[in-house]
Amino acid sequence: MGIKYLSAFLIFALLTFDVHGSENILKKDWPTISKCYTCIQVQYRSLGFDIERSDVKKITLLDLTSPVLDLQLNSDKTKKGIAIVNLTPANLTEDFKSSGYFTELGIKTNRDFFEALGKDYPERHPGQIMRKVMEVDTAGDYIHYEKDGLDAFWIKSRNPSSQNVYLLIEGQTDVTLIGGAISPQILSQILSTLTISH
């Protein structure tokens, strides 16, 4: 899912550039759709969303190191489905932070991190290394949705079955990753009906 940690490489690549990058992120309005009366609600941890009943083939909760919700959709010809997983800072950003990248780029929050991925940097700049590791540099688009304390960052891969959407909730250090064969229609359905329970 684009999170491959090579600590030695990250430390080697850390250079003291005085460049913070130019903006390269597409900002879009949070999706809204009309109420769905034929949908079922899917719950993962504190997140809930609706999805069209006819789209769902199978839902499985895999009890791994961190529970993974696996959605198999009828519309997914790749049969890779969609996986939803919780990522802690140790899973997602610890190697970047320990290598000094956060200090170099002034990153203090998850939102800072994902916004930094949406900028262009010189080769071997810490920001560019992060973009490569997270596969933003080869993505077709990098899209940011924002709404009332919620952020969704979509690393829109050129491979339809290898999409990554990161959901951030204000005040939380963990991030929810939605990965796999995510179409724009399915993502709009998820985001437009997203609820947070506390």
Secondary structure, DSSP 8 states (H G I E B T S, - for coil): ------HHHHHHH----S---EE--EEEE-------TTEEEEEETTEEEEEEGGGEEEEEEE-SSS-EEEEEETT-TTS--EEEEEE-HHHHTHHHHHTTHHHHHT--SHHHHHHHTTEE--TT-HHHHHHHHTT-TT-SEEEEEEETTEEEEEEE-SSTT-EEEEEEETT-S-EEEEEES--HHHHHHHHHT-EE--
